[in-house]
Amino acid sequence: MILVMSRDTHPGVQCPHCHSHLALVPVPGNNAPAAVPAPPPTPPSTAPPAAVSAQVSVPPVTAKEEWQPPPVAEVLAAYAGRVKDSATAMRGAARVRDSLNRARTAAAQRRAAQRTARRTPKSA
Protein backbone atom coordinates (compact mmCIF):
# COMPACT_ATOMS: atom_id res chain seq x y z
CA MET A 1 0.00 0.00 0.00
CA ILE A 2 1.33 3.44 -0.95
CA LEU A 3 0.28 6.40 1.14
CA VAL A 4 0.45 9.81 -0.49
CA MET A 5 0.55 13.03 1.51
CA SER A 6 -1.67 15.65 -0.09
CA ARG A 7 -3.29 18.90 0.97
CA ASP A 8 -6.33 16.94 2.07
CA THR A 9 -4.51 14.42 4.27
CA HIS A 10 -1.73 16.66 5.62
CA PRO A 11 -2.88 18.71 8.62
CA GLY A 12 -1.55 22.24 8.99
CA VAL A 13 -0.33 24.90 6.64
CA GLN A 14 2.98 26.07 5.22
CA CYS A 15 4.93 29.20 6.05
CA PRO A 16 4.84 31.53 3.01
CA HIS A 17 8.52 32.44 3.51
CA CYS A 18 10.41 29.23 4.35
CA HIS A 19 7.69 26.71 3.30
CA SER A 20 8.09 24.71 6.51
CA HIS A 21 5.00 22.89 7.67
CA LEU A 22 3.15 24.54 10.52
CA ALA A 23 0.88 22.61 12.86
CA LEU A 24 -1.99 24.06 14.84
CA VAL A 25 -1.46 23.02 18.44
CA PRO A 26 -4.03 23.65 21.18
CA VAL A 27 -2.76 25.77 24.06
CA PRO A 28 -3.21 24.18 27.50
CA GLY A 29 -5.94 25.96 29.44
CA ASN A 30 -7.50 27.56 26.34
CA ASN A 31 -10.98 26.10 25.78
CA ALA A 32 -11.99 28.39 22.95
CA PRO A 33 -13.52 26.47 20.02
CA ALA A 34 -11.11 28.10 17.55
CA ALA A 35 -8.11 26.96 19.62
CA VAL A 36 -8.81 23.27 19.04
CA PRO A 37 -8.62 22.33 15.35
CA ALA A 38 -11.41 20.17 14.03
CA PRO A 39 -10.40 16.74 12.72
CA PRO A 40 -10.26 16.54 8.92
CA PRO A 41 -13.42 15.16 7.32
CA THR A 42 -13.20 11.55 6.20
CA PRO A 43 -14.05 11.06 2.52
CA PRO A 44 -16.83 8.59 1.77
CA SER A 45 -15.43 5.23 0.80
CA THR A 46 -16.84 2.50 -1.42
CA ALA A 47 -14.50 -0.14 -0.01
CA PRO A 48 -15.66 -2.43 2.79
CA PRO A 49 -14.71 -1.30 6.34
CA ALA A 50 -12.10 -4.06 6.72
CA ALA A 51 -10.09 -2.72 3.76
CA VAL A 52 -10.07 0.90 4.98
CA SER A 53 -6.54 1.85 6.00
CA ALA A 54 -5.87 3.58 9.28
CA GLN A 55 -5.03 7.26 9.01
CA VAL A 56 -1.34 7.99 9.26
CA SER A 57 -0.53 10.32 12.15
CA VAL A 58 1.97 13.00 11.20
CA PRO A 59 4.24 14.14 14.03
CA PRO A 60 3.88 17.87 14.73
CA VAL A 61 6.62 20.05 13.30
CA THR A 62 8.03 22.54 15.77
CA ALA A 63 7.93 26.15 14.62
CA LYS A 64 11.23 27.97 14.14
CA GLU A 65 11.90 30.64 16.71
CA GLU A 66 12.93 34.01 15.35
CA TRP A 67 15.96 35.71 16.89
CA GLN A 68 15.24 38.92 18.72
CA PRO A 69 17.83 41.36 20.01
CA PRO A 70 18.14 41.77 23.78
CA PRO A 71 16.18 44.55 25.44
CA VAL A 72 17.84 47.98 25.26
CA ALA A 73 17.71 48.44 29.03
CA GLU A 74 19.61 45.18 29.48
CA VAL A 75 22.36 46.29 27.07
CA LEU A 76 22.68 49.77 28.56
CA ALA A 77 22.79 48.44 32.12
CA ALA A 78 26.50 47.69 31.67
CA TYR A 79 27.17 51.41 31.14
CA ALA A 80 24.91 52.67 33.95
CA GLY A 81 27.63 53.41 36.52
CA ARG A 82 30.17 55.01 34.17
CA VAL A 83 31.25 58.61 34.64
CA LYS A 84 31.51 60.87 31.59
CA ASP A 85 35.07 62.09 31.05
CA SER A 86 34.74 65.25 28.98
CA ALA A 87 38.43 65.43 28.02
CA THR A 88 38.37 61.90 26.59
CA ALA A 89 35.05 62.60 24.87
CA MET A 90 36.49 65.74 23.23
CA ARG A 91 39.56 63.84 22.00
CA GLY A 92 37.36 61.07 20.61
CA ALA A 93 35.11 63.56 18.83
CA ALA A 94 38.16 65.31 17.34
CA ARG A 95 39.51 61.99 16.05
CA VAL A 96 36.17 61.13 14.47
CA ARG A 97 35.96 64.56 12.79
CA ASP A 98 39.53 64.20 11.50
CA SER A 99 38.78 60.73 10.11
CA LEU A 100 35.61 61.97 8.36
CA ASN A 101 37.49 64.92 6.84
CA ARG A 102 40.24 62.62 5.54
CA ALA A 103 37.64 60.30 4.00
CA ARG A 104 35.83 63.26 2.41
CA THR A 105 39.11 64.57 0.92
CA ALA A 106 40.07 61.13 -0.41
CA ALA A 107 36.65 60.71 -2.05
CA ALA A 108 36.93 64.14 -3.71
CA GLN A 109 40.40 63.25 -5.06
CA ARG A 110 39.12 59.90 -6.32
CA ARG A 111 36.21 61.57 -8.14
CA ALA A 112 38.55 64.14 -9.69
CA ALA A 113 40.89 61.39 -10.93
CA GLN A 114 37.96 59.50 -12.45
CA ARG A 115 36.69 62.66 -14.10
CA THR A 116 40.09 63.39 -15.73
CA ALA A 117 40.44 59.74 -16.81
CA ARG A 118 37.10 59.93 -18.63
CA ARG A 119 38.21 63.01 -20.55
CA THR A 120 40.34 61.34 -23.17
CA PRO A 121 42.26 63.66 -25.49
CA LYS A 122 40.68 63.94 -28.91
CA SER A 123 42.95 62.61 -31.59
CA ALA A 124 43.43 64.76 -34.70
TORPA-4810 file (N, C-alpha, C, O; in nm, 3 decimals):
<nodes>
NODE_1_0.085_-0.117_0.000_0.000_0.000_0.000_0.090_0.124_0.000_0.186_0.132_0.077_M
NODE_2_0.057_0.219_-0.086_0.133_0.344_-0.095_0.046_0.456_-0.040_-0.067_0.477_-0.085_I
NODE_3_0.100_0.527_0.057_0.028_0.640_0.114_0.086_0.768_0.059_0.208_0.788_0.061_L
NODE_4_0.002_0.855_0.010_0.045_0.981_-0.049_-0.001_1.094_0.041_-0.116_1.097_0.084_V
NODE_5_0.091_1.188_0.069_0.055_1.303_0.151_0.009_1.415_0.058_0.085_1.461_-0.027_M
NODE_6_-0.114_1.457_0.074_-0.167_1.565_-0.009_-0.218_1.676_0.080_-0.208_1.669_0.203_S
NODE_7_-0.273_1.779_0.018_-0.329_1.890_0.097_-0.446_1.843_0.182_-0.473_1.898_0.289_R
NODE_8_-0.516_1.741_0.133_-0.633_1.694_0.207_-0.595_1.610_0.328_-0.662_1.616_0.431_D
NODE_9_-0.486_1.532_0.317_-0.451_1.442_0.427_-0.349_1.502_0.521_-0.335_1.455_0.634_T
NODE_10_-0.276_1.608_0.477_-0.173_1.666_0.562_-0.231_1.779_0.645_-0.273_1.880_0.590_H
NODE_11_-0.233_1.764_0.779_-0.288_1.871_0.862_-0.189_1.987_0.872_-0.068_1.966_0.870_P
NODE_12_-0.241_2.107_0.881_-0.155_2.224_0.899_-0.135_2.299_0.769_-0.188_2.262_0.664_G
NODE_13_-0.059_2.404_0.779_-0.033_2.490_0.664_0.116_2.512_0.650_0.194_2.468_0.735_V
NODE_14_0.157_2.579_0.543_0.298_2.607_0.522_0.326_2.754_0.543_0.241_2.840_0.519_Q
NODE_15_0.448_2.783_0.590_0.493_2.920_0.605_0.516_2.977_0.466_0.579_2.911_0.383_C
NODE_16_0.466_3.098_0.436_0.484_3.153_0.301_0.629_3.190_0.271_0.665_3.206_0.155_P
NODE_17_0.713_3.204_0.373_0.852_3.244_0.351_0.946_3.125_0.337_1.017_3.114_0.238_H
NODE_18_0.945_3.035_0.436_1.041_2.923_0.435_0.977_2.791_0.395_1.046_2.691_0.383_C
NODE_19_0.845_2.789_0.373_0.769_2.671_0.330_0.780_2.554_0.427_0.761_2.439_0.386_H
NODE_20_0.809_2.580_0.553_0.809_2.471_0.651_0.665_2.448_0.695_0.583_2.540_0.697_S
NODE_21_0.635_2.323_0.729_0.500_2.289_0.767_0.470_2.339_0.908_0.550_2.322_0.999_H
NODE_22_0.356_2.401_0.924_0.315_2.454_1.052_0.196_2.371_1.102_0.107_2.338_1.024_L
NODE_23_0.196_2.338_1.228_0.088_2.261_1.286_0.014_2.347_1.387_0.075_2.421_1.464_A
NODE_24_-0.118_2.336_1.386_-0.199_2.406_1.484_-0.203_2.321_1.610_-0.249_2.207_1.608_L
NODE_25_-0.155_2.376_1.719_-0.146_2.302_1.844_-0.232_2.372_1.947_-0.219_2.493_1.965_V
NODE_26_-0.321_2.300_2.015_-0.403_2.365_2.118_-0.317_2.407_2.237_-0.226_2.336_2.278_P
NODE_27_-0.348_2.524_2.291_-0.276_2.577_2.406_-0.340_2.523_2.532_-0.463_2.529_2.545_V
NODE_28_-0.262_2.470_2.626_-0.321_2.418_2.750_-0.395_2.529_2.824_-0.343_2.640_2.841_P
NODE_29_-0.516_2.499_2.868_-0.594_2.596_2.944_-0.681_2.684_2.856_-0.761_2.761_2.909_G
NODE_30_-0.669_2.676_2.724_-0.750_2.756_2.634_-0.860_2.667_2.579_-0.833_2.575_2.502_N
NODE_31_-0.985_2.693_2.620_-1.098_2.610_2.578_-1.180_2.673_2.468_-1.292_2.630_2.441_N
NODE_32_-1.126_2.775_2.403_-1.199_2.839_2.295_-1.215_2.741_2.180_-1.124_2.663_2.153_A
NODE_33_-1.331_2.744_2.111_-1.352_2.647_2.002_-1.253_2.665_1.888_-1.220_2.568_1.821_P
NODE_34_-1.205_2.788_1.864_-1.111_2.810_1.755_-0.971_2.760_1.791_-0.888_2.742_1.702_A
NODE_35_-0.945_2.738_1.920_-0.811_2.696_1.962_-0.788_2.548_1.936_-0.673_2.505_1.924_A
NODE_36_-0.894_2.470_1.927_-0.881_2.327_1.904_-0.922_2.299_1.760_-1.039_2.317_1.725_V
NODE_37_-0.826_2.256_1.675_-0.862_2.233_1.535_-0.954_2.114_1.521_-0.940_2.014_1.592_P
NODE_38_-1.048_2.125_1.428_-1.141_2.017_1.403_-1.069_1.907_1.325_-0.982_1.937_1.244_A
NODE_39_-1.104_1.781_1.348_-1.040_1.674_1.272_-1.081_1.684_1.125_-1.192_1.728_1.095_P
NODE_40_-0.992_1.644_1.033_-1.026_1.654_0.892_-1.141_1.561_0.858_-1.150_1.452_0.915_P
NODE_41_-1.229_1.602_0.766_-1.342_1.516_0.732_-1.292_1.391_0.658_-1.198_1.397_0.580_P
NODE_42_-1.358_1.279_0.686_-1.320_1.155_0.620_-1.400_1.144_0.491_-1.522_1.160_0.493_T
NODE_43_-1.333_1.117_0.378_-1.405_1.106_0.252_-1.487_0.977_0.250_-1.447_0.877_0.308_P
NODE_44_-1.603_0.981_0.183_-1.683_0.859_0.177_-1.608_0.753_0.096_-1.543_0.784_-0.003_P
NODE_45_-1.619_0.631_0.140_-1.543_0.523_0.080_-1.639_0.416_0.027_-1.742_0.389_0.087_S
NODE_46_-1.603_0.358_-0.085_-1.684_0.250_-0.142_-1.629_0.114_-0.102_-1.694_0.012_-0.125_T
NODE_47_-1.512_0.112_-0.042_-1.450_-0.014_-0.001_-1.514_-0.062_0.128_-1.567_0.018_0.205_A
NODE_48_-1.511_-0.192_0.153_-1.566_-0.243_0.279_-1.482_-0.193_0.397_-1.364_-0.163_0.379_P
NODE_49_-1.541_-0.184_0.518_-1.471_-0.130_0.634_-1.342_-0.205_0.668_-1.252_-0.144_0.726_P
NODE_50_-1.329_-0.330_0.637_-1.210_-0.406_0.672_-1.091_-0.360_0.586_-0.977_-0.371_0.631_A
NODE_51_-1.116_-0.311_0.466_-1.009_-0.272_0.376_-0.967_-0.126_0.393_-0.871_-0.081_0.330_A
NODE_52_-1.039_-0.051_0.477_-1.007_0.090_0.498_-0.878_0.099_0.579_-0.868_0.039_0.687_V
NODE_53_-0.782_0.173_0.528_-0.654_0.185_0.600_-0.667_0.285_0.714_-0.746_0.379_0.708_S
NODE_54_-0.589_0.265_0.816_-0.587_0.358_0.928_-0.518_0.486_0.885_-0.424_0.484_0.805_A
NODE_55_-0.565_0.599_0.938_-0.503_0.726_0.901_-0.364_0.733_0.961_-0.341_0.691_1.074_Q
NODE_56_-0.272_0.786_0.882_-0.134_0.799_0.926_-0.123_0.925_1.011_-0.163_1.033_0.967_V
NODE_57_-0.069_0.913_1.132_-0.053_1.032_1.215_0.081_1.097_1.181_0.184_1.030_1.180_S
NODE_58_0.077_1.225_1.155_0.197_1.300_1.120_0.247_1.368_1.246_0.171_1.440_1.311_V
NODE_59_0.374_1.348_1.282_0.424_1.414_1.403_0.424_1.566_1.383_0.454_1.614_1.274_P
NODE_60_0.391_1.641_1.488_0.388_1.787_1.473_0.528_1.842_1.448_0.626_1.796_1.507_P
NODE_61_0.535_1.940_1.362_0.662_2.005_1.330_0.674_2.128_1.419_0.582_2.210_1.424_V
NODE_62_0.786_2.140_1.488_0.803_2.254_1.577_0.832_2.379_1.494_0.906_2.373_1.396_T
NODE_63_0.773_2.489_1.533_0.793_2.615_1.462_0.931_2.670_1.492_0.983_2.653_1.603_A
NODE_64_0.991_2.737_1.394_1.123_2.797_1.414_1.107_2.925_1.495_1.018_3.005_1.469_K
NODE_65_1.194_2.942_1.592_1.190_3.064_1.671_1.273_3.171_1.603_1.384_3.144_1.557_E
NODE_66_1.220_3.291_1.597_1.293_3.401_1.535_1.382_3.466_1.640_1.344_3.479_1.756_E
NODE_67_1.503_3.507_1.597_1.596_3.571_1.689_1.552_3.714_1.713_1.513_3.785_1.621_W
NODE_68_1.556_3.754_1.837_1.524_3.892_1.872_1.641_3.950_1.951_1.701_3.881_2.033_Q
NODE_69_1.673_4.076_1.926_1.783_4.136_2.001_1.745_4.152_2.148_1.627_4.156_2.182_P
NODE_70_1.845_4.160_2.236_1.814_4.177_2.378_1.752_4.313_2.404_1.769_4.405_2.324_P
NODE_71_1.679_4.326_2.513_1.618_4.455_2.544_1.724_4.565_2.561_1.834_4.539_2.609_P
NODE_72_1.690_4.685_2.521_1.784_4.798_2.526_1.828_4.824_2.669_1.946_4.850_2.694_V
NODE_73_1.736_4.818_2.763_1.771_4.844_2.903_1.875_4.745_2.953_1.963_4.780_3.032_A
NODE_74_1.865_4.620_2.905_1.961_4.518_2.948_2.100_4.548_2.891_2.201_4.527_2.959_E
NODE_75_2.107_4.597_2.769_2.236_4.629_2.707_2.298_4.751_2.773_2.418_4.753_2.800_V
NODE_76_2.217_4.853_2.798_2.268_4.977_2.856_2.299_4.967_3.004_2.364_5.055_3.060_L
NODE_77_2.254_4.860_3.069_2.279_4.844_3.212_2.428_4.833_3.241_2.473_4.871_3.350_A
NODE_78_2.506_4.781_3.146_2.650_4.769_3.167_2.718_4.905_3.175_2.824_4.917_3.236_A
NODE_79_2.658_5.007_3.116_2.717_5.141_3.114_2.655_5.234_3.218_2.686_5.353_3.220_Y
NODE_80_2.568_5.183_3.303_2.491_5.267_3.395_2.580_5.341_3.495_2.552_5.457_3.525_A
NODE_81_2.684_5.279_3.547_2.763_5.341_3.652_2.883_5.419_3.601_2.961_5.469_3.682_G
NODE_82_2.899_5.433_3.471_3.017_5.501_3.417_3.005_5.653_3.431_2.896_5.709_3.423_R
NODE_83_3.120_5.716_3.451_3.125_5.861_3.464_3.174_5.918_3.331_3.268_5.865_3.272_V
NODE_84_3.112_6.025_3.285_3.151_6.087_3.159_3.279_6.168_3.180_3.284_6.256_3.265_K
NODE_85_3.380_6.136_3.101_3.507_6.209_3.105_3.508_6.302_2.985_3.525_6.257_2.872_D
NODE_86_3.489_6.431_3.009_3.474_6.525_2.898_3.601_6.539_2.816_3.593_6.559_2.694_S
NODE_87_3.719_6.530_2.878_3.843_6.543_2.802_3.859_6.428_2.703_3.897_6.449_2.588_A
NODE_88_3.829_6.306_2.748_3.837_6.190_2.659_3.731_6.199_2.550_3.758_6.165_2.435_T
NODE_89_3.612_6.246_2.586_3.505_6.260_2.487_3.544_6.362_2.380_3.516_6.341_2.262_A
NODE_90_3.607_6.473_2.420_3.649_6.574_2.323_3.756_6.520_2.230_3.753_6.545_2.109_M
NODE_91_3.852_6.444_2.286_3.956_6.384_2.200_3.896_6.285_2.102_3.934_6.282_1.985_R
NODE_92_3.802_6.205_2.148_3.736_6.107_2.061_3.658_6.175_1.950_3.662_6.131_1.835_G
NODE_93_3.587_6.282_1.984_3.511_6.356_1.883_3.604_6.418_1.781_3.574_6.419_1.661_A
NODE_94_3.719_6.471_1.826_3.816_6.531_1.734_3.872_6.426_1.639_3.891_6.453_1.520_A
NODE_95_3.899_6.306_1.691_3.951_6.199_1.605_3.847_6.158_1.501_3.882_6.133_1.386_R
NODE_96_3.722_6.150_1.541_3.617_6.113_1.447_3.603_6.219_1.339_3.591_6.187_1.221_V
NODE_97_3.604_6.347_1.378_3.596_6.456_1.279_3.713_6.450_1.182_3.694_6.467_1.061_R
NODE_98_3.834_6.427_1.234_3.953_6.420_1.150_3.941_6.304_1.051_3.976_6.318_0.933_D
NODE_99_3.893_6.190_1.098_3.878_6.073_1.011_3.775_6.100_0.901_3.797_6.063_0.785_S
NODE_100_3.664_6.165_0.936_3.561_6.197_0.836_3.615_6.296_0.733_3.587_6.283_0.614_L
NODE_101_3.692_6.395_0.778_3.749_6.492_0.684_3.848_6.426_0.589_3.851_6.458_0.470_N
NODE_102_3.930_6.333_0.641_4.024_6.262_0.554_3.949_6.179_0.450_3.987_6.177_0.333_R
NODE_103_3.842_6.111_0.492_3.764_6.030_0.400_3.698_6.118_0.294_3.694_6.081_0.177_A
NODE_104_3.647_6.234_0.335_3.583_6.326_0.241_3.684_6.376_0.137_3.653_6.385_0.019_R
NODE_105_3.806_6.410_0.183_3.911_6.457_0.092_3.953_6.348_-0.005_3.972_6.373_-0.124_T
NODE_106_3.968_6.225_0.045_4.007_6.113_-0.041_3.900_6.085_-0.146_3.933_6.054_-0.260_A
NODE_107_3.773_6.095_-0.109_3.665_6.071_-0.205_3.664_6.179_-0.312_3.642_6.150_-0.429_A
NODE_108_3.689_6.305_-0.273_3.693_6.414_-0.371_3.809_6.393_-0.469_3.794_6.414_-0.589_A
NODE_109_3.925_6.351_-0.418_4.040_6.325_-0.506_4.012_6.208_-0.601_4.049_6.212_-0.718_Q
NODE_110_3.946_6.106_-0.549_3.912_5.990_-0.632_3.816_6.030_-0.745_3.833_5.988_-0.859_R
NODE_111_3.716_6.111_-0.711_3.621_6.157_-0.814_3.690_6.243_-0.918_3.660_6.233_-1.037_R
NODE_112_3.783_6.329_-0.875_3.855_6.414_-0.969_3.941_6.330_-1.063_3.948_6.359_-1.182_A
NODE_113_4.006_6.227_-1.010_4.089_6.139_-1.093_4.003_6.063_-1.194_4.043_6.046_-1.309_A
NODE_114_3.886_6.019_-1.152_3.796_5.950_-1.245_3.747_6.044_-1.354_3.735_6.006_-1.470_Q
NODE_115_3.718_6.167_-1.314_3.669_6.266_-1.410_3.776_6.294_-1.517_3.743_6.300_-1.636_R
NODE_116_3.903_6.310_-1.476_4.009_6.339_-1.573_4.039_6.215_-1.658_4.078_6.228_-1.774_T
NODE_117_4.020_6.095_-1.603_4.044_5.974_-1.681_3.937_5.956_-1.788_3.965_5.900_-1.894_A
NODE_118_3.816_6.004_-1.763_3.710_5.993_-1.863_3.732_6.089_-1.978_3.692_6.062_-2.091_R
NODE_119_3.794_6.202_-1.949_3.821_6.301_-2.055_3.943_6.258_-2.134_4.055_6.296_-2.101_R
NODE_120_3.921_6.180_-2.236_4.034_6.134_-2.317_4.066_6.243_-2.420_3.974_6.308_-2.471_T
NODE_121_4.192_6.264_-2.450_4.226_6.366_-2.549_4.176_6.325_-2.687_4.189_6.210_-2.728_P
NODE_122_4.120_6.421_-2.757_4.068_6.394_-2.891_4.187_6.383_-2.988_4.275_6.469_-2.993_K
NODE_123_4.186_6.276_-3.063_4.295_6.261_-3.159_4.262_6.338_-3.286_4.145_6.348_-3.325_S
NODE_124_4.364_6.393_-3.352_4.343_6.476_-3.470_4.327_6.398_-3.594_4.309_6.456_-3.701_A
</nodes>
